[in-house]
Amino acid sequence: MDEVILRLYVTRQNFYSRAAIKTLNKLKKKVDISVEIVDITEDPDLARENHIIAIPTLERIKPEPRRRIIGDLSDEGALLKFIGC
């Protein structure tokens, strides 16, 4: 499998953001993925630069093509499919 690099845009006080972080941390134990977590309250320029309009937003950086999924990210099976596993 190609290297998988993900970026998760969140605000840590948001329920769905916390659930997404929890789910991705569980997935990291099962599959080889790299996850960068960006709190948009701490780095609004990066969110603006990448046109983030809703949180949580999970972006697959690698492998190409880039893809995004927005909203409830608590379904491990759906995330594995999105990641390509």
PDB file of N, CA, C and O in Angstrom:
ATOM      1  N   MET A   1       0.837  -1.176   0.000  1.00  0.00           N
ATOM      2  CA  MET A   1       0.000   0.000   0.000  1.00  0.00           C
ATOM      3  C   MET A   1       0.887   1.246   0.000  1.00  0.00           C
ATOM      4  O   MET A   1       1.914   1.285   0.678  1.00  0.00           O
ATOM      5  N   ASP A   2       0.479   2.269  -0.771  1.00  0.00           N
ATOM      6  CA  ASP A   2       1.201   3.537  -0.813  1.00  0.00           C
ATOM      7  C   ASP A   2       1.162   4.209   0.552  1.00  0.00           C
ATOM      8  O   ASP A   2       0.312   3.917   1.393  1.00  0.00           O
ATOM      9  N   GLU A   3       2.111   5.117   0.743  1.00  0.00           N
ATOM     10  CA  GLU A   3       2.129   5.908   1.966  1.00  0.00           C
ATOM     11  C   GLU A   3       0.819   6.698   2.066  1.00  0.00           C
ATOM     12  O   GLU A   3       0.370   7.298   1.089  1.00  0.00           O
ATOM     13  N   VAL A   4       0.217   6.688   3.256  1.00  0.00           N
ATOM     14  CA  VAL A   4      -1.035   7.409   3.477  1.00  0.00           C
ATOM     15  C   VAL A   4      -0.769   8.555   4.443  1.00  0.00           C
ATOM     16  O   VAL A   4      -0.365   8.349   5.587  1.00  0.00           O
ATOM     17  N   ILE A   5      -1.008   9.773   3.949  1.00  0.00           N
ATOM     18  CA  ILE A   5      -0.856  10.973   4.773  1.00  0.00           C
ATOM     19  C   ILE A   5      -2.200  11.680   4.791  1.00  0.00           C
ATOM     20  O   ILE A   5      -2.771  11.992   3.746  1.00  0.00           O
ATOM     21  N   LEU A   6      -2.699  11.929   6.009  1.00  0.00           N
ATOM     22  CA  LEU A   6      -3.986  12.576   6.196  1.00  0.00           C
ATOM     23  C   LEU A   6      -3.796  13.856   6.988  1.00  0.00           C
ATOM     24  O   LEU A   6      -2.864  13.985   7.782  1.00  0.00           O
ATOM     25  N   ARG A   7      -4.699  14.802   6.756  1.00  0.00           N
ATOM     26  CA  ARG A   7      -4.725  16.024   7.556  1.00  0.00           C
ATOM     27  C   ARG A   7      -6.163  16.207   8.038  1.00  0.00           C
ATOM     28  O   ARG A   7      -7.105  16.206   7.245  1.00  0.00           O
ATOM     29  N   LEU A   8      -6.309  16.361   9.339  1.00  0.00           N
ATOM     30  CA  LEU A   8      -7.625  16.535   9.953  1.00  0.00           C
ATOM     31  C   LEU A   8      -7.733  17.961  10.477  1.00  0.00           C
ATOM     32  O   LEU A   8      -6.941  18.392  11.314  1.00  0.00           O
ATOM     33  N   TYR A   9      -8.730  18.688   9.967  1.00  0.00           N
ATOM     34  CA  TYR A   9      -9.006  20.049  10.424  1.00  0.00           C
ATOM     35  C   TYR A   9     -10.110  19.973  11.470  1.00  0.00           C
ATOM     36  O   TYR A   9     -11.170  19.397  11.229  1.00  0.00           O
ATOM     37  N   VAL A  10      -9.850  20.561  12.635  1.00  0.00           N
ATOM     38  CA  VAL A  10     -10.793  20.469  13.760  1.00  0.00           C
ATOM     39  C   VAL A  10     -10.811  21.778  14.544  1.00  0.00           C
ATOM     40  O   VAL A  10      -9.992  22.672  14.329  1.00  0.00           O
ATOM     41  N   THR A  11     -11.762  21.858  15.448  1.00  0.00           N
ATOM     42  CA  THR A  11     -11.679  22.720  16.624  1.00  0.00           C
ATOM     43  C   THR A  11     -11.858  21.753  17.784  1.00  0.00           C
ATOM     44  O   THR A  11     -12.827  20.994  17.815  1.00  0.00           O
ATOM     45  N   ARG A  12     -10.963  21.773  18.707  1.00  0.00           N
ATOM     46  CA  ARG A  12     -10.932  20.740  19.747  1.00  0.00           C
ATOM     47  C   ARG A  12     -12.156  20.752  20.661  1.00  0.00           C
ATOM     48  O   ARG A  12     -12.442  19.739  21.298  1.00  0.00           O
ATOM     49  N   GLN A  13     -12.875  21.849  20.745  1.00  0.00           N
ATOM     50  CA  GLN A  13     -14.056  21.869  21.603  1.00  0.00           C
ATOM     51  C   GLN A  13     -15.289  21.299  20.912  1.00  0.00           C
ATOM     52  O   GLN A  13     -16.336  21.165  21.546  1.00  0.00           O
ATOM     53  N   ASN A  14     -15.193  20.966  19.643  1.00  0.00           N
ATOM     54  CA  ASN A  14     -16.316  20.430  18.884  1.00  0.00           C
ATOM     55  C   ASN A  14     -16.433  18.917  19.109  1.00  0.00           C
ATOM     56  O   ASN A  14     -15.444  18.193  18.998  1.00  0.00           O
ATOM     57  N   PHE A  15     -17.640  18.445  19.422  1.00  0.00           N
ATOM     58  CA  PHE A  15     -17.883  17.028  19.698  1.00  0.00           C
ATOM     59  C   PHE A  15     -17.443  16.146  18.536  1.00  0.00           C
ATOM     60  O   PHE A  15     -16.749  15.151  18.747  1.00  0.00           O
ATOM     61  N   TYR A  16     -17.832  16.493  17.323  1.00  0.00           N
ATOM     62  CA  TYR A  16     -17.496  15.672  16.157  1.00  0.00           C
ATOM     63  C   TYR A  16     -15.994  15.669  15.881  1.00  0.00           C
ATOM     64  O   TYR A  16     -15.452  14.677  15.394  1.00  0.00           O
ATOM     65  N   SER A  17     -15.331  16.765  16.186  1.00  0.00           N
ATOM     66  CA  SER A  17     -13.881  16.822  16.032  1.00  0.00           C
ATOM     67  C   SER A  17     -13.200  15.862  17.006  1.00  0.00           C
ATOM     68  O   SER A  17     -12.285  15.129  16.630  1.00  0.00           O
ATOM     69  N   ARG A  18     -13.650  15.874  18.247  1.00  0.00           N
ATOM     70  CA  ARG A  18     -13.061  14.959  19.247  1.00  0.00           C
ATOM     71  C   ARG A  18     -13.308  13.511  18.860  1.00  0.00           C
ATOM     72  O   ARG A  18     -12.427  12.667  19.029  1.00  0.00           O
ATOM     73  N   ALA A  19     -14.499  13.211  18.341  1.00  0.00           N
ATOM     74  CA  ALA A  19     -14.805  11.841  17.904  1.00  0.00           C
ATOM     75  C   ALA A  19     -13.917  11.441  16.729  1.00  0.00           C
ATOM     76  O   ALA A  19     -13.457  10.301  16.662  1.00  0.00           O
ATOM     77  N   ALA A  20     -13.672  12.364  15.807  1.00  0.00           N
ATOM     78  CA  ALA A  20     -12.817  12.078  14.655  1.00  0.00           C
ATOM     79  C   ALA A  20     -11.387  11.782  15.099  1.00  0.00           C
ATOM     80  O   ALA A  20     -10.760  10.851  14.593  1.00  0.00           O
ATOM     81  N   ILE A  21     -10.875  12.560  16.033  1.00  0.00           N
ATOM     82  CA  ILE A  21      -9.520  12.328  16.552  1.00  0.00           C
ATOM     83  C   ILE A  21      -9.440  10.953  17.203  1.00  0.00           C
ATOM     84  O   ILE A  21      -8.481  10.212  16.986  1.00  0.00           O
ATOM     85  N   LYS A  22     -10.436  10.619  17.990  1.00  0.00           N
ATOM     86  CA  LYS A  22     -10.464   9.313  18.668  1.00  0.00           C
ATOM     87  C   LYS A  22     -10.476   8.167  17.648  1.00  0.00           C
ATOM     88  O   LYS A  22      -9.731   7.198  17.791  1.00  0.00           O
ATOM     89  N   THR A  23     -11.319   8.283  16.626  1.00  0.00           N
ATOM     90  CA  THR A  23     -11.412   7.233  15.612  1.00  0.00           C
ATOM     91  C   THR A  23     -10.100   7.102  14.834  1.00  0.00           C
ATOM     92  O   THR A  23      -9.642   5.988  14.580  1.00  0.00           O
ATOM     93  N   LEU A  24      -9.500   8.218  14.459  1.00  0.00           N
ATOM     94  CA  LEU A  24      -8.239   8.153  13.715  1.00  0.00           C
ATOM     95  C   LEU A  24      -7.110   7.586  14.568  1.00  0.00           C
ATOM     96  O   LEU A  24      -6.251   6.870  14.055  1.00  0.00           O
ATOM     97  N   ASN A  25      -7.100   7.894  15.853  1.00  0.00           N
ATOM     98  CA  ASN A  25      -6.086   7.311  16.737  1.00  0.00           C
ATOM     99  C   ASN A  25      -6.233   5.789  16.811  1.00  0.00           C
ATOM    100  O   ASN A  25      -5.236   5.071  16.873  1.00  0.00           O
ATOM    101  N   LYS A  26      -7.481   5.297  16.804  1.00  0.00           N
ATOM    102  CA  LYS A  26      -7.706   3.845  16.791  1.00  0.00           C
ATOM    103  C   LYS A  26      -7.222   3.246  15.470  1.00  0.00           C
ATOM    104  O   LYS A  26      -6.603   2.182  15.454  1.00  0.00           O
ATOM    105  N   LEU A  27      -7.506   3.932  14.369  1.00  0.00           N
ATOM    106  CA  LEU A  27      -7.094   3.418  13.061  1.00  0.00           C
ATOM    107  C   LEU A  27      -5.573   3.376  12.918  1.00  0.00           C
ATOM    108  O   LEU A  27      -5.035   2.480  12.267  1.00  0.00           O
ATOM    109  N   LYS A  28      -4.877   4.344  13.525  1.00  0.00           N
ATOM    110  CA  LYS A  28      -3.416   4.375  13.446  1.00  0.00           C
ATOM    111  C   LYS A  28      -2.796   3.119  14.056  1.00  0.00           C
ATOM    112  O   LYS A  28      -1.683   2.735  13.696  1.00  0.00           O
ATOM    113  N   LYS A  29      -3.515   2.482  14.977  1.00  0.00           N
ATOM    114  CA  LYS A  29      -3.025   1.246  15.584  1.00  0.00           C
ATOM    115  C   LYS A  29      -3.241   0.043  14.662  1.00  0.00           C
ATOM    116  O   LYS A  29      -2.592  -0.990  14.826  1.00  0.00           O
ATOM    117  N   LYS A  30      -4.149   0.176  13.696  1.00  0.00           N
ATOM    118  CA  LYS A  30      -4.495  -0.936  12.811  1.00  0.00           C
ATOM    119  C   LYS A  30      -3.825  -0.856  11.449  1.00  0.00           C
ATOM    120  O   LYS A  30      -3.457  -1.882  10.876  1.00  0.00           O
ATOM    121  N   VAL A  31      -3.664   0.351  10.930  1.00  0.00           N
ATOM    122  CA  VAL A  31      -3.070   0.543   9.607  1.00  0.00           C
ATOM    123  C   VAL A  31      -2.005   1.628   9.694  1.00  0.00           C
ATOM    124  O   VAL A  31      -2.035   2.481  10.580  1.00  0.00           O
ATOM    125  N   ASP A  32      -1.066   1.578   8.757  1.00  0.00           N
ATOM    126  CA  ASP A  32       0.047   2.519   8.745  1.00  0.00           C
ATOM    127  C   ASP A  32      -0.385   3.816   8.058  1.00  0.00           C
ATOM    128  O   ASP A  32      -0.339   3.931   6.833  1.00  0.00           O
ATOM    129  N   ILE A  33      -0.806   4.787   8.868  1.00  0.00           N
ATOM    130  CA  ILE A  33      -1.199   6.086   8.357  1.00  0.00           C
ATOM    131  C   ILE A  33      -0.523   7.172   9.176  1.00  0.00           C
ATOM    132  O   ILE A  33      -0.191   6.978  10.345  1.00  0.00           O
ATOM    133  N   SER A  34      -0.328   8.308   8.545  1.00  0.00           N
ATOM    134  CA  SER A  34       0.208   9.476   9.223  1.00  0.00           C
ATOM    135  C   SER A  34      -0.899  10.523   9.247  1.00  0.00           C
ATOM    136  O   SER A  34      -1.505  10.820   8.218  1.00  0.00           O
ATOM    137  N   VAL A  35      -1.160  11.082  10.428  1.00  0.00           N
ATOM    138  CA  VAL A  35      -2.251  12.046  10.578  1.00  0.00           C
ATOM    139  C   VAL A  35      -1.709  13.326  11.196  1.00  0.00           C
ATOM    140  O   VAL A  35      -1.120  13.314  12.277  1.00  0.00           O
ATOM    141  N   GLU A  36      -1.921  14.428  10.489  1.00  0.00           N
ATOM    142  CA  GLU A  36      -1.609  15.750  11.018  1.00  0.00           C
ATOM    143  C   GLU A  36      -2.938  16.358  11.470  1.00  0.00           C
ATOM    144  O   GLU A  36      -3.899  16.397  10.700  1.00  0.00           O
ATOM    145  N   ILE A  37      -2.991  16.826  12.703  1.00  0.00           N
ATOM    146  CA  ILE A  37      -4.212  17.444  13.224  1.00  0.00           C
ATOM    147  C   ILE A  37      -3.995  18.951  13.272  1.00  0.00           C
ATOM    148  O   ILE A  37      -3.052  19.438  13.896  1.00  0.00           O
ATOM    149  N   VAL A  38      -4.884  19.681  12.602  1.00  0.00           N
ATOM    150  CA  VAL A  38      -4.808  21.132  12.547  1.00  0.00           C
ATOM    151  C   VAL A  38      -6.027  21.711  13.253  1.00  0.00           C
ATOM    152  O   VAL A  38      -7.158  21.538  12.798  1.00  0.00           O
ATOM    153  N   ASP A  39      -5.792  22.396  14.364  1.00  0.00           N
ATOM    154  CA  ASP A  39      -6.868  23.097  15.051  1.00  0.00           C
ATOM    155  C   ASP A  39      -7.001  24.453  14.368  1.00  0.00           C
ATOM    156  O   ASP A  39      -6.101  25.288  14.455  1.00  0.00           O
ATOM    157  N   ILE A  40      -8.119  24.669  13.694  1.00  0.00           N
ATOM    158  CA  ILE A  40      -8.260  25.885  12.897  1.00  0.00           C
ATOM    159  C   ILE A  40      -8.340  27.150  13.746  1.00  0.00           C
ATOM    160  O   ILE A  40      -8.164  28.252  13.226  1.00  0.00           O
ATOM    161  N   THR A  41      -8.601  27.008  15.043  1.00  0.00           N
ATOM    162  CA  THR A  41      -8.576  28.183  15.906  1.00  0.00           C
ATOM    163  C   THR A  41      -7.138  28.619  16.179  1.00  0.00           C
ATOM    164  O   THR A  41      -6.885  29.784  16.486  1.00  0.00           O
ATOM    165  N   GLU A  42      -6.199  27.679  16.067  1.00  0.00           N
ATOM    166  CA  GLU A  42      -4.790  27.982  16.281  1.00  0.00           C
ATOM    167  C   GLU A  42      -4.073  28.310  14.975  1.00  0.00           C
ATOM    168  O   GLU A  42      -3.063  29.014  14.990  1.00  0.00           O
ATOM    169  N   ASP A  43      -4.578  27.813  13.845  1.00  0.00           N
ATOM    170  CA  ASP A  43      -3.946  28.040  12.548  1.00  0.00           C
ATOM    171  C   ASP A  43      -5.007  28.382  11.494  1.00  0.00           C
ATOM    172  O   ASP A  43      -5.210  27.627  10.542  1.00  0.00           O
ATOM    173  N   PRO A  44      -5.676  29.520  11.672  1.00  0.00           N
ATOM    174  CA  PRO A  44      -6.740  29.872  10.730  1.00  0.00           C
ATOM    175  C   PRO A  44      -6.239  30.131   9.317  1.00  0.00           C
ATOM    176  O   PRO A  44      -6.980  29.941   8.353  1.00  0.00           O
ATOM    177  N   ASP A  45      -4.980  30.566   9.182  1.00  0.00           N
ATOM    178  CA  ASP A  45      -4.445  30.833   7.848  1.00  0.00           C
ATOM    179  C   ASP A  45      -4.365  29.562   7.007  1.00  0.00           C
ATOM    180  O   ASP A  45      -4.684  29.586   5.819  1.00  0.00           O
ATOM    181  N   LEU A  46      -3.942  28.456   7.613  1.00  0.00           N
ATOM    182  CA  LEU A  46      -3.864  27.188   6.881  1.00  0.00           C
ATOM    183  C   LEU A  46      -5.260  26.735   6.459  1.00  0.00           C
ATOM    184  O   LEU A  46      -5.444  26.241   5.347  1.00  0.00           O
ATOM    185  N   ALA A  47      -6.231  26.901   7.335  1.00  0.00           N
ATOM    186  CA  ALA A  47      -7.610  26.531   6.994  1.00  0.00           C
ATOM    187  C   ALA A  47      -8.134  27.391   5.853  1.00  0.00           C
ATOM    188  O   ALA A  47      -8.774  26.886   4.930  1.00  0.00           O
ATOM    189  N   ARG A  48      -7.866  28.666   5.917  1.00  0.00           N
ATOM    190  CA  ARG A  48      -8.315  29.586   4.866  1.00  0.00           C
ATOM    191  C   ARG A  48      -7.617  29.266   3.546  1.00  0.00           C
ATOM    192  O   ARG A  48      -8.246  29.238   2.488  1.00  0.00           O
ATOM    193  N   GLU A  49      -6.324  29.029   3.621  1.00  0.00           N
ATOM    194  CA  GLU A  49      -5.515  28.704   2.437  1.00  0.00           C
ATOM    195  C   GLU A  49      -6.017  27.438   1.740  1.00  0.00           C
ATOM    196  O   GLU A  49      -5.941  27.326   0.516  1.00  0.00           O
ATOM    197  N   ASN A  50      -6.527  26.489   2.524  1.00  0.00           N
ATOM    198  CA  ASN A  50      -7.007  25.221   1.971  1.00  0.00           C
ATOM    199  C   ASN A  50      -8.526  25.178   1.820  1.00  0.00           C
ATOM    200  O   ASN A  50      -9.105  24.118   1.578  1.00  0.00           O
ATOM    201  N   HIS A  51      -9.162  26.336   1.963  1.00  0.00           N
ATOM    202  CA  HIS A  51     -10.602  26.485   1.716  1.00  0.00           C
ATOM    203  C   HIS A  51     -11.452  25.548   2.572  1.00  0.00           C
ATOM    204  O   HIS A  51     -12.390  24.921   2.079  1.00  0.00           O
ATOM    205  N   ILE A  52     -11.114  25.460   3.854  1.00  0.00           N
ATOM    206  CA  ILE A  52     -11.888  24.640   4.784  1.00  0.00           C
ATOM    207  C   ILE A  52     -13.132  25.424   5.180  1.00  0.00           C
ATOM    208  O   ILE A  52     -13.044  26.537   5.697  1.00  0.00           O
ATOM    209  N   ILE A  53     -14.296  24.821   4.928  1.00  0.00           N
ATOM    210  CA  ILE A  53     -15.548  25.519   5.204  1.00  0.00           C
ATOM    211  C   ILE A  53     -16.363  24.856   6.315  1.00  0.00           C
ATOM    212  O   ILE A  53     -17.335  25.432   6.803  1.00  0.00           O
ATOM    213  N   ALA A  54     -15.967  23.646   6.712  1.00  0.00           N
ATOM    214  CA  ALA A  54     -16.689  22.925   7.766  1.00  0.00           C
ATOM    215  C   ALA A  54     -15.702  22.053   8.527  1.00  0.00           C
ATOM    216  O   ALA A  54     -14.666  21.643   8.001  1.00  0.00           O
ATOM    217  N   ILE A  55     -16.051  21.782   9.772  1.00  0.00           N
ATOM    218  CA  ILE A  55     -15.201  20.897  10.574  1.00  0.00           C
ATOM    219  C   ILE A  55     -16.079  19.827  11.202  1.00  0.00           C
ATOM    220  O   ILE A  55     -17.259  20.068  11.458  1.00  0.00           O
ATOM    221  N   PRO A  56     -15.529  18.665  11.449  1.00  0.00           N
ATOM    222  CA  PRO A  56     -14.192  18.259  11.038  1.00  0.00           C
ATOM    223  C   PRO A  56     -14.138  17.958   9.539  1.00  0.00           C
ATOM    224  O   PRO A  56     -15.109  17.491   8.943  1.00  0.00           O
ATOM    225  N   THR A  57     -12.985  18.236   8.955  1.00  0.00           N
ATOM    226  CA  THR A  57     -12.704  17.890   7.569  1.00  0.00           C
ATOM    227  C   THR A  57     -11.449  17.033   7.564  1.00  0.00           C
ATOM    228  O   THR A  57     -10.421  17.419   8.121  1.00  0.00           O
ATOM    229  N   LEU A  58     -11.536  15.874   6.937  1.00  0.00           N
ATOM    230  CA  LEU A  58     -10.391  14.999   6.794  1.00  0.00           C
ATOM    231  C   LEU A  58      -9.958  15.039   5.338  1.00  0.00           C
ATOM    232  O   LEU A  58     -10.747  14.783   4.429  1.00  0.00           O
ATOM    233  N   GLU A  59      -8.688  15.365   5.137  1.00  0.00           N
ATOM    234  CA  GLU A  59      -8.139  15.456   3.788  1.00  0.00           C
ATOM    235  C   GLU A  59      -7.078  14.375   3.602  1.00  0.00           C
ATOM    236  O   GLU A  59      -6.166  14.230   4.416  1.00  0.00           O
ATOM    237  N   ARG A  60      -7.217  13.622   2.518  1.00  0.00           N
ATOM    238  CA  ARG A  60      -6.175  12.652   2.167  1.00  0.00           C
ATOM    239  C   ARG A  60      -5.179  13.379   1.279  1.00  0.00           C
ATOM    240  O   ARG A  60      -5.494  13.755   0.150  1.00  0.00           O
ATOM    241  N   ILE A  61      -3.972  13.573   1.802  1.00  0.00           N
ATOM    242  CA  ILE A  61      -2.910  14.256   1.070  1.00  0.00           C
ATOM    243  C   ILE A  61      -2.246  13.286   0.100  1.00  0.00           C
ATOM    244  O   ILE A  61      -2.068  13.591  -1.080  1.00  0.00           O
ATOM    245  N   LYS A  62      -1.883  12.118   0.612  1.00  0.00           N
ATOM    246  CA  LYS A  62      -1.283  11.048  -0.194  1.00  0.00           C
ATOM    247  C   LYS A  62      -2.011   9.770   0.122  1.00  0.00           C
ATOM    248  O   LYS A  62      -2.409   9.591   1.274  1.00  0.00           O
ATOM    249  N   PRO A  63      -2.209   8.891  -0.790  1.00  0.00           N
ATOM    250  CA  PRO A  63      -1.826   8.965  -2.200  1.00  0.00           C
ATOM    251  C   PRO A  63      -2.763   9.901  -2.971  1.00  0.00           C
ATOM    252  O   PRO A  63      -3.900  10.151  -2.572  1.00  0.00           O
ATOM    253  N   GLU A  64      -2.252  10.391  -4.061  1.00  0.00           N
ATOM    254  CA  GLU A  64      -3.053  11.250  -4.948  1.00  0.00           C
ATOM    255  C   GLU A  64      -4.177  10.426  -5.550  1.00  0.00           C
ATOM    256  O   GLU A  64      -4.004   9.212  -5.657  1.00  0.00           O
ATOM    257  N   PRO A  65      -5.285  10.966  -5.942  1.00  0.00           N
ATOM    258  CA  PRO A  65      -5.628  12.383  -5.867  1.00  0.00           C
ATOM    259  C   PRO A  65      -6.074  12.762  -4.460  1.00  0.00           C
ATOM    260  O   PRO A  65      -6.541  11.920  -3.694  1.00  0.00           O
ATOM    261  N   ARG A  66      -5.923  14.035  -4.134  1.00  0.00           N
ATOM    262  CA  ARG A  66      -6.395  14.531  -2.844  1.00  0.00           C
ATOM    263  C   ARG A  66      -7.903  14.403  -2.785  1.00  0.00           C
ATOM    264  O   ARG A  66      -8.609  14.638  -3.765  1.00  0.00           O
ATOM    265  N   ARG A  67      -8.376  14.025  -1.608  1.00  0.00           N
ATOM    266  CA  ARG A  67      -9.822  13.885  -1.394  1.00  0.00           C
ATOM    267  C   ARG A  67     -10.155  14.414  -0.017  1.00  0.00           C
ATOM    268  O   ARG A  67      -9.290  14.493   0.855  1.00  0.00           O
ATOM    269  N   ARG A  68     -11.420  14.780   0.175  1.00  0.00           N
ATOM    270  CA  ARG A  68     -11.882  15.272   1.473  1.00  0.00           C
ATOM    271  C   ARG A  68     -13.175  14.594   1.857  1.00  0.00           C
ATOM    272  O   ARG A  68     -13.996  14.221   1.019  1.00  0.00           O
ATOM    273  N   ILE A  69     -13.322  14.451   3.161  1.00  0.00           N
ATOM    274  CA  ILE A  69     -14.573  13.979   3.725  1.00  0.00           C
ATOM    275  C   ILE A  69     -14.874  14.897   4.907  1.00  0.00           C
ATOM    276  O   ILE A  69     -13.979  15.255   5.672  1.00  0.00           O
ATOM    277  N   ILE A  70     -16.134  15.269   5.043  1.00  0.00           N
ATOM    278  CA  ILE A  70     -16.534  16.264   6.039  1.00  0.00           C
ATOM    279  C   ILE A  70     -17.638  15.698   6.916  1.00  0.00           C
ATOM    280  O   ILE A  70     -18.511  14.968   6.446  1.00  0.00           O
ATOM    281  N   GLY A  71     -17.588  16.046   8.205  1.00  0.00           N
ATOM    282  CA  GLY A  71     -18.695  15.717   9.091  1.00  0.00           C
ATOM    283  C   GLY A  71     -18.378  14.615  10.079  1.00  0.00           C
ATOM    284  O   GLY A  71     -17.281  14.564  10.635  1.00  0.00           O
ATOM    285  N   ASP A  72     -19.328  13.745  10.292  1.00  0.00           N
ATOM    286  CA  ASP A  72     -19.203  12.661  11.261  1.00  0.00           C
ATOM    287  C   ASP A  72     -18.186  11.638  10.755  1.00  0.00           C
ATOM    288  O   ASP A  72     -18.433  10.928   9.780  1.00  0.00           O
ATOM    289  N   LEU A  73     -17.050  11.576  11.428  1.00  0.00           N
ATOM    290  CA  LEU A  73     -15.966  10.677  11.008  1.00  0.00           C
ATOM    291  C   LEU A  73     -15.776   9.539  12.007  1.00  0.00           C
ATOM    292  O   LEU A  73     -14.655   9.072  12.208  1.00  0.00           O
ATOM    293  N   SER A  74     -16.855   9.094  12.626  1.00  0.00           N
ATOM    294  CA  SER A  74     -16.751   8.070  13.659  1.00  0.00           C
ATOM    295  C   SER A  74     -16.853   6.649  13.109  1.00  0.00           C
ATOM    296  O   SER A  74     -16.622   5.693  13.850  1.00  0.00           O
ATOM    297  N   ASP A  75     -17.191   6.485  11.838  1.00  0.00           N
ATOM    298  CA  ASP A  75     -17.357   5.161  11.243  1.00  0.00           C
ATOM    299  C   ASP A  75     -16.011   4.668  10.691  1.00  0.00           C
ATOM    300  O   ASP A  75     -15.550   5.126   9.646  1.00  0.00           O
ATOM    301  N   GLU A  76     -15.392   3.721  11.418  1.00  0.00           N
ATOM    302  CA  GLU A  76     -14.071   3.224  11.019  1.00  0.00           C
ATOM    303  C   GLU A  76     -14.078   2.610   9.624  1.00  0.00           C
ATOM    304  O   GLU A  76     -13.148   2.819   8.845  1.00  0.00           O
ATOM    305  N   GLY A  77     -15.124   1.854   9.308  1.00  0.00           N
ATOM    306  CA  GLY A  77     -15.214   1.221   8.001  1.00  0.00           C
ATOM    307  C   GLY A  77     -15.248   2.232   6.874  1.00  0.00           C
ATOM    308  O   GLY A  77     -14.581   2.059   5.854  1.00  0.00           O
ATOM    309  N   ALA A  78     -16.021   3.281   7.058  1.00  0.00           N
ATOM    310  CA  ALA A  78     -16.097   4.343   6.039  1.00  0.00           C
ATOM    311  C   ALA A  78     -14.755   5.056   5.899  1.00  0.00           C
ATOM    312  O   ALA A  78     -14.348   5.406   4.791  1.00  0.00           O
ATOM    313  N   LEU A  79     -14.070   5.270   7.016  1.00  0.00           N
ATOM    314  CA  LEU A  79     -12.760   5.919   6.951  1.00  0.00           C
ATOM    315  C   LEU A  79     -11.732   5.035   6.260  1.00  0.00           C
ATOM    316  O   LEU A  79     -10.909   5.530   5.490  1.00  0.00           O
ATOM    317  N   LEU A  80     -11.767   3.734   6.524  1.00  0.00           N
ATOM    318  CA  LEU A  80     -10.841   2.829   5.848  1.00  0.00           C
ATOM    319  C   LEU A  80     -11.081   2.837   4.346  1.00  0.00           C
ATOM    320  O   LEU A  80     -10.130   2.808   3.565  1.00  0.00           O
ATOM    321  N   LYS A  81     -12.328   2.877   3.941  1.00  0.00           N
ATOM    322  CA  LYS A  81     -12.654   2.952   2.517  1.00  0.00           C
ATOM    323  C   LYS A  81     -12.155   4.267   1.926  1.00  0.00           C
ATOM    324  O   LYS A  81     -11.586   4.278   0.834  1.00  0.00           O
ATOM    325  N   PHE A  82     -12.363   5.373   2.636  1.00  0.00           N
ATOM    326  CA  PHE A  82     -11.899   6.682   2.183  1.00  0.00           C
ATOM    327  C   PHE A  82     -10.379   6.689   2.041  1.00  0.00           C
ATOM    328  O   PHE A  82      -9.842   7.209   1.063  1.00  0.00           O
ATOM    329  N   ILE A  83      -9.694   6.110   3.022  1.00  0.00           N
ATOM    330  CA  ILE A  83      -8.236   6.071   3.005  1.00  0.00           C
ATOM    331  C   ILE A  83      -7.725   5.184   1.861  1.00  0.00           C
ATOM    332  O   ILE A  83      -6.670   5.444   1.283  1.00  0.00           O
ATOM    333  N   GLY A  84      -8.479   4.153   1.554  1.00  0.00           N
ATOM    334  CA  GLY A  84      -8.078   3.241   0.482  1.00  0.00           C
ATOM    335  C   GLY A  84      -7.558   1.913   0.997  1.00  0.00           C
ATOM    336  O   GLY A  84      -6.825   1.218   0.293  1.00  0.00           O
ATOM    337  N   CYS A  85      -7.931   1.552   2.221  1.00  0.00           N
ATOM    338  CA  CYS A  85      -7.481   0.293   2.815  1.00  0.00           C
ATOM    339  C   CYS A  85      -8.526  -0.788   2.662  1.00  0.00           C
ATOM    340  O   CYS A  85      -8.316  -1.917   3.106  1.00  0.00           O
TER     341      CYS A  85
END
